[in-house]
Amino acid sequence: MLTSSCLTNIKSGYMITNQLDRLKQDCSELEYFIQRLVKEGNDNRVQKIQKKKQYLEEYIQQMQIAPVAEIAA
């Protein structure tokens, strides 16, 4: 029988998966936005958006590793 704490862990796992999928989509959309800014010649904004994209990619990578570390512990 599943306990409430077990169900909470299952639900939070799905939520994290959904959040990661959304963040990956956002990251992809940022790439297209960067390309558009480059064409417009808006170098200052390109640099700022690239920093945001880099942070987002690092965060996604950390979140993908975190569940694996929890399972191993």
Secondary structure, DSSP 8 states (H G I E B T S, - for coil): ---HHHHHHHHHHHHHHHHHHHHHHHHHHHHHHHHHHHHHT-HHHHHHHHHHHHHHHHHHHHHHHHHHHHHH-
